[in-house]
């Protein structure tokens, strides 16, 4: 018993009791302040997602009597048109159909038209085209026109100097997922 009295004198027991009280108090504070943290991993998969945007058709809307629309061709993302125009003022107008038969909304990222890929093609034939809409939602179809025109103000000297009265144009259309 004298040992206990001696320890108390030294304050060691008091220190140990104080430390135990502090530890118990801190544990209680932690329990009171602790919140459950639920972390749930959500994987977003859509096995039914279908990306399918493509050119589905090219039609000749109109042409002058001496103009020839050639044989338009297309892949899913490119349309190639080759008009043969005989006299100044000749025109051919094509209608190109683009369809989103998938189930993902899309936006037009870029459209590029490259004219006159062949060295002997005429610089007297000019292509103009209407702008595609920026958005092509799932299930929607859009159409735009491309017109080939033989410059009506062409002189006979220019005609004589021209190597050809045919010119091709290739349009490429790039879409991306809407919101990406």
C-alpha positions as CSV (number, residue, x, y, z in Angstrom):
1,X,0.0,0.0,0.0
2,X,2.9,2.2,0.6
3,X,3.8,1.8,-3.1
4,X,0.4,3.1,-4.1
5,X,0.8,6.1,-1.8
6,X,4.2,6.7,-3.2
7,X,2.9,6.6,-6.8
8,X,0.2,9.0,-6.0
9,X,2.7,11.3,-4.5
10,X,4.6,11.3,-7.7
11,X,1.5,12.0,-9.7
12,X,2.0,9.1,-11.9
13,X,-1.4,7.6,-11.2
14,X,-3.1,11.0,-11.7
15,X,-1.3,11.3,-15.1
16,X,-2.4,7.8,-16.2
17,X,-6.0,8.5,-15.1
18,X,-5.9,11.8,-17.0
19,X,-4.6,10.2,-20.1
20,X,-7.2,7.4,-20.0
21,X,-10.0,10.0,-19.6
22,X,-8.6,12.0,-22.6
23,X,-8.4,8.9,-24.7
24,X,-12.0,7.9,-23.8
25,X,-13.2,11.4,-24.5
26,X,-11.5,11.5,-27.9
27,X,-12.9,8.1,-28.8
28,X,-16.4,9.4,-28.0
29,X,-15.9,12.5,-30.0
30,X,-14.8,10.4,-33.0
31,X,-17.9,8.2,-32.7
32,X,-20.2,11.2,-32.5
33,X,-18.6,13.0,-35.4
34,X,-18.0,10.0,-37.6
35,X,-20.2,9.7,-40.6
36,X,-20.7,6.8,-42.8
37,X,-19.0,7.3,-46.1
38,X,-20.5,5.2,-48.8
39,X,-18.6,5.1,-52.0
40,X,-20.4,3.4,-54.9
41,X,-18.8,2.8,-58.2
42,X,-21.1,3.3,-61.1
43,X,-20.1,1.9,-64.4
44,X,-22.0,3.4,-67.2
45,X,-22.3,0.9,-70.0
46,X,-24.8,0.9,-72.7
47,X,-24.5,-2.2,-74.7
48,X,-27.4,-0.9,-76.8
49,X,-25.4,2.2,-77.9
50,X,-25.3,2.4,-81.7
51,X,-23.2,5.0,-83.6
52,X,-24.4,5.0,-87.3
53,X,-24.2,8.3,-89.2
54,X,-23.8,8.0,-92.9
55,X,-24.6,9.4,-96.3
56,X,-27.5,7.4,-97.6
57,X,-28.3,8.9,-100.9
58,X,-27.4,11.5,-103.6
59,X,-30.0,12.6,-106.0
60,X,-29.9,15.1,-108.9
61,X,-32.5,17.8,-108.2
62,X,-32.2,19.6,-111.4
63,X,-29.9,20.2,-114.3
64,X,-29.8,22.4,-117.5
65,X,-30.4,20.6,-120.8
66,X,-26.7,20.4,-121.8
67,X,-25.3,19.5,-118.4
68,X,-24.5,16.0,-117.2
69,X,-24.4,15.1,-113.5
70,X,-22.1,12.2,-114.0
71,X,-22.5,9.3,-111.6
72,X,-22.4,10.6,-108.0
73,X,-21.0,8.2,-105.5
74,X,-20.6,8.0,-101.7
75,X,-19.2,6.2,-98.8
76,X,-20.5,6.6,-95.3
77,X,-18.7,9.9,-94.8
78,X,-17.8,11.2,-98.3
79,X,-19.7,12.2,-101.3
80,X,-18.0,12.5,-104.7
81,X,-19.7,14.5,-107.5
82,X,-18.4,15.0,-111.0
83,X,-20.5,17.3,-113.2
84,X,-19.8,17.8,-116.9
85,X,-21.1,21.2,-118.0
86,X,-21.0,22.1,-121.7
87,X,-21.8,25.8,-122.0
88,X,-21.5,28.8,-119.7
89,X,-24.6,28.9,-117.5
90,X,-25.0,25.2,-117.2
91,X,-25.8,23.9,-113.8
92,X,-26.4,20.7,-111.9
93,X,-27.8,20.6,-108.4
94,X,-27.4,17.5,-106.2
95,X,-29.2,16.7,-103.0
96,X,-27.2,14.7,-100.4
97,X,-28.9,12.9,-97.6
98,X,-27.2,12.2,-94.3
99,X,-28.9,10.0,-91.8
100,X,-28.3,9.2,-88.1
101,X,-29.8,5.7,-87.8
102,X,-28.0,5.1,-84.5
103,X,-29.3,6.0,-81.1
104,X,-26.6,8.5,-80.1
105,X,-27.1,12.2,-80.8
106,X,-24.3,13.8,-82.9
107,X,-22.9,17.2,-83.8
108,X,-21.1,18.1,-87.0
109,X,-17.4,18.5,-86.2
110,X,-16.3,19.5,-89.6
111,X,-17.1,19.4,-93.3
112,X,-14.6,19.7,-96.0
113,X,-15.0,20.1,-99.7
114,X,-12.0,19.5,-102.0
115,X,-12.5,20.7,-105.6
116,X,-10.7,19.8,-108.8
117,X,-8.6,16.9,-107.7
118,X,-7.7,16.1,-111.3
119,X,-5.1,18.2,-113.2
120,X,-7.2,18.5,-116.4
121,X,-10.3,19.7,-114.6
122,X,-11.8,23.0,-115.5
123,X,-11.4,26.1,-113.3
124,X,-14.5,27.5,-115.0
125,X,-16.9,25.2,-113.0
126,X,-17.7,26.4,-109.5
127,X,-19.3,24.3,-106.8
128,X,-21.4,25.9,-104.0
129,X,-23.1,24.0,-101.2
130,X,-25.5,24.6,-98.4
131,X,-24.3,24.3,-94.8
132,X,-25.2,21.1,-92.9
133,X,-27.0,21.7,-89.6
134,X,-24.8,21.5,-86.6
135,X,-26.8,18.8,-84.8
136,X,-28.0,15.4,-86.1
137,X,-30.0,13.7,-83.4
138,X,-30.6,10.0,-83.2
139,X,-33.1,8.9,-85.8
140,X,-32.9,12.2,-87.7
141,X,-32.1,12.7,-91.4
142,X,-30.9,15.9,-93.0
143,X,-30.3,17.0,-96.5
144,X,-28.2,19.6,-98.2
145,X,-27.5,20.7,-101.7
146,X,-24.5,21.0,-103.8
147,X,-24.6,23.0,-107.1
148,X,-22.1,22.8,-109.9
149,X,-22.2,25.9,-112.2
150,X,-20.3,26.7,-115.4
151,X,-19.4,30.4,-114.9
152,X,-22.0,32.3,-117.0
153,X,-19.5,35.1,-117.7
154,X,-16.9,32.8,-119.2
155,X,-15.4,34.1,-122.5
156,X,-14.8,32.0,-125.6
157,X,-11.0,32.4,-125.1
158,X,-11.4,30.9,-121.6
159,X,-13.4,28.0,-123.0
160,X,-10.8,27.4,-125.7
161,X,-8.0,27.5,-123.1
162,X,-9.8,25.1,-120.8
163,X,-8.6,21.5,-121.0
164,X,-11.9,20.0,-119.8
165,X,-15.5,20.9,-118.9
166,X,-15.6,18.4,-116.1
167,X,-14.8,19.0,-112.5
168,X,-15.1,16.8,-109.4
169,X,-15.8,17.7,-105.8
170,X,-15.4,15.5,-102.8
171,X,-17.1,16.4,-99.5
172,X,-16.1,14.7,-96.3
173,X,-18.2,15.0,-93.2
174,X,-17.0,14.3,-89.6
175,X,-19.4,13.9,-86.8
176,X,-18.8,13.4,-83.1
177,X,-21.0,12.4,-80.1
178,X,-23.0,15.3,-78.8
179,X,-21.8,16.6,-75.5
180,X,-18.3,15.2,-75.9
